[in-house]
């Protein structure tokens, strides 16, 4: 399995562990050179969104995948975590609806976690 898919699986698990809501994986390999995958998840409040980001960073770090950059942590309404080929977006519900990344990246392919294999 390539590293991108491994990172996606670990990140999704870390988001689920902190009760991330409506987790989406978008395969953008065919439509962008920015990354291979976007992972988008929502939380119900700032503390939960920050806890989701903290858990992703901790779990991926333990697996040897350090975060290259984090944006938006202090506000906690939209935290972007850059892992190179993977970008994790942890949103408040309101900001996720407002920015609507799923619509912006609709040319990408929405994936199910099961497609990543075990």
N, C-alpha and C positions, 0 to 999 in steps of 0.2 A: 504494500500500500504506500502511496506517495505521502510525503509529509503534509501537504495541503489537506488531504482528507483526514489524516490523523489529527491535525490541529482542529479541524472543524468538529470532529467527533468529541474531542476533549472539551472544546469551548461550549458546545451544546450541552454536554453533561454538566459542566460547571454552572451554566445558566439555569438549567433545570433544578440543580441542587439548591438554588436560591429562589426557587419558585418563579423564574422568569416566565412571562406569559407570551403566547402567540409567537413562539420562536420560529423564524423563517430562515432558510438557507437559500441564497440565490447564487447560482452558478453564473458568473459573468465572464468566464474565460473566452467565450466567442464574441463578446461585445465590448471588451475593455482591456487595456493593458495595465490598469491600476492594480488589479488583484485577480485571483482566481474565484474567490467566494466572498460574499457578504453574509454575515450572520446578523439578524435583526431580532431584538427581543424587547419586551416592555416590562416595566415594573410599576407598581401602584403608587410609589412615593420616592422621594430623593434617597432616603436611606436604603430602600430595596435596590434601586438602580445602582447605587454605589457598592452595595454588597455583591451584586451580580458581577460588576466589573472587578472588584477585589478578588472574587473567587475564580474568575477566568484567569486573571493575572497569576494568581497563586498556583492553580492547577497546571496551566501551561508552562509556567516557570519551573515547576517540579519535573515536568516532562522534558525540559531542556529547550523550550521555545520562549525566549524572552520577548517581551513587548518592545517594539521599536519606538513607539510614541503613544501617548495618551492625551486626548484633548477633551475638555469639558467636565473633568471630574469634579471640580469645585461646585459647579452649578448643579450637577447631578440630574439635569433634565435630558441631556443627550451626551453620552460618553462614547467617544470613538477610540477604539484600540486597534493599533496597526501592528499586525504580525507579518508584514510583507505581503505574502500571497493571500492572506486572510485579513479581512477587516471586520471587527465586531462592533456593532452599534447597540448600545443599551439605552433605551429611551424611557422617559415618562410616557404614560399613555397619551397625554395631550400633545406632547411634542411629536410623538410618532405619527399621530393623525395629521398634524400640521405639516410636517416635512414629507410624509408619504413616500419614503424611499422605494417602496414596492412599485409604485406607479412610475417613478422616475427611471427605475431599472427594470421595467417590464419586459425589455428585450432579453434580459437574462432568464434563466430557467429556474423556477422554484423547485427545490429538491426536497425529498423526504429524507429524514435521517437514515432510514433503512437502506437507501441507495448507496450509502457510504460503506456498507459492509462491516463485518466485524473482524 
